Amino acid sequence: MSAEPVGTPGTESPDPLTVVRTRGYAALLIMVAVLGVPISAAAFGFLALVHELQSLTYTDLPHALGFGSTPSWWPLPLLAVAGLLTALIIRHLPGTAGHRPAEGFVNTGAPTAAELPGIALAAVASLGLGVVLGPEAPLIALGGGLAVYAVRLLRPGIAPGASAMVAAAGSFAAVSTLLGSPLLGAFLLMEASGLAGMTLGLVLVPGLLASGIGSLIFIGMGSWTGLGTYSLTLPDVPHTPQPTVAEFGWAIALGVAAALVGTGVKRLALSLQERVEQRRVPATVVMGLAVGVLALLYAENTGRAASEVLYSGQDALGGLLDQDTTYTVGVLLVLVVCKALAYAVSLSAFRGGPIFPSMFLGAAGGLALSHLPGLNATSGFAMGIGAMCVAMLRLPMTSVLLATLLLGSEGITVMPLVIVSVVVSYVLVLRFERPSAANTAPR
């Protein structure tokens, strides 16, 4: 494994086909297959811990204290604690406890072994206590970091290129089934990495191998523990007819709306992030309280659970579509506003991933518009997810797949509509970003 598989800075990368034929590449595949098992198990344990902590703090604890149901004000003290813990972890542990989610998916390489505890602890403190972020970004970092740490223990002289491929494979294994399919998780990492051509193929093969093994580990542990696989699924998707001309019009409208909302959320998050980093501890506590206030306002004004504003929204997507008829347009609009603001605040100060809240936000917006003539609920749900995901992630192909594969066979029917909404949203978001990019360009 001492040969350089993909090249190092300052040297010419070898022919990828030549690399694939080497014994080093075959040994790398074996190592990835072996490492995929413990990394996937660790990812499963991380997700189980976050899920149990959410249940403990928002359901079991208030019941144990004598409350018949969780009070609507309950998130306030817990989110303040989340802010304090997260800020202290970011300030005092090595690294920055993972990447800043307001900046989207940024390929900064695998974290060092010293940075892994901070990433894990900050994510648990943020996600377990109700912050509006998802687990995918911490899992990607943890999977890559654990893989590199393990392989360097086994082979201290491993080449940087091989180490990078091992890190990618570890990330593949960690998110193997989180998005509902190993292929979808792999596609997310491929598009986010910016790799292309044969170099992508070199990374893709070990990554897919690790992803497949990880999926089997998740399924096995979910069955063995009875906890499930923590995979993004929809239990029941209403049938949708073939797209109509009116729905293509709605696809354009949804794309425009998502671009506006997504740009607003991102700009607010980045603006708040600058202020939070100036006074990390008190500002992060305030941001936690702000998320709690938004959840409280939603619960008091709609009579629904504050938890609909909290968390990533991954577990709530199925219920949102299945119980669409129980939501009025007004409730959905209040949910969109409160969730969007809580999402922006969470992005600015906490640690987690941006995918699932953007999916939930887009789904709620699409369902709100489906109460108007010419748009059915399933189509609005799918188009909203795709358009909002691309507005926040800037990954068009992944956004289309997230919105369509989630719906199973119905996703094939709505795919043309989703593509239109994603393209419209993506083009507008890039145009909205152009002035700021020009202002920061060197003169």
URCOR-V133693 format. One record per backbone hydrogen bond with DSSP energy under -0.5 kcal/mol. NH is the residue of the N-H (numbers start at 1). CO is the residue of the C=O. Records with the same first field share a line. If there is no record, write none. Layout:
# URCOR-V133693
NH=CO  CO
This chain:
# URCOR-V133693
5=3
11=8
18=15
19=15
20=16
21=17
22=19
26=22
27=23
28=24
29=25
30=26
31=27
32=28
33=29
34=30
35=31
36=32
37=33  34
38=34
39=35
40=36
41=37
42=38
43=39
44=40
45=41
46=42
47=43
48=44
49=45
50=46
51=47
52=48
53=49
54=50
55=51
56=52
57=53
58=54
59=55
60=55
61=56
63=59
64=60
65=61
66=63
67=62
74=71
76=73
77=73
78=74
79=75
80=76
81=77
82=78
83=79
84=80
85=81
86=82
87=83
88=84
89=85
90=86
91=87
92=88
93=89
97=94
101=99  350
102=347
103=100
104=101
106=104
107=105
108=106
115=112
116=112  113
117=113
119=115
120=116
121=117
122=118
123=119
124=120
125=121
126=122
127=123
128=124
129=125
130=127
131=126
133=131
134=353
139=135
140=136
141=137
142=138
143=139
144=140
145=141
146=142
147=143
148=144
149=145
150=146
151=147
152=148
153=149
154=150
155=151
158=155
159=1
163=159
164=160
165=161
166=162
167=163
168=164
169=165
170=166
171=167
172=168
173=169
174=170
175=171
176=173
179=175
180=177
185=181
186=182
187=183
188=184
189=185
190=186
191=187
192=188
193=189
194=190
195=190
199=196
200=196
201=197
202=198
203=199
204=200
205=201
206=202
207=203
208=204
209=205
210=206
211=207
212=208
213=209
214=210
215=211
216=212
217=213
218=214
219=215
220=216
221=217
222=218
223=219
224=220
225=221
226=222
228=222
232=177  178
233=231
238=236
248=244
249=245
250=246
251=247
252=248
253=249
254=250
255=251
256=252
257=253
258=254
259=255
260=256
261=257
262=258
263=259
264=260
265=261
266=262
267=263
268=264
269=265
270=266
271=267
272=268
273=269
274=270
275=271
276=272
277=273
278=274  275
279=275  276
283=279
284=280
285=281
286=282
287=283
288=284
289=285
290=286
291=287
292=288
293=289
294=290
295=291
296=292
297=293
298=294
299=295
300=296
301=297
302=298
303=299
308=305
309=306
310=306
311=130
317=313  314
320=316
321=317
322=318
323=319
324=321
326=323
327=324
332=328
333=329
334=330
335=331
336=332
337=333
338=334
339=335
340=336
341=337
342=338
343=339
344=340
345=341
346=342
347=343
348=344
349=345  346
350=346
353=134
358=354
359=355
360=356
361=357
362=358
363=359
364=360
365=361
366=362
367=363
368=364
369=365
370=366
371=368
372=369
375=372
380=376
381=377
382=378
383=379
384=380
385=381
386=382
387=383
388=384
389=385
390=386
391=387
392=388
393=389
394=390
399=395
400=396
401=397
402=398
403=399
404=400
405=401
406=401  402
407=404
408=405
410=407
411=408
412=408  409
413=409
414=410
415=411
417=414
418=414
419=415
420=416
421=417
422=418
423=419
424=420
425=421
426=422
427=423
428=424
429=425
430=426
431=427
432=428
433=429
434=430
435=431
437=433
438=434
439=435
440=436
441=437  438
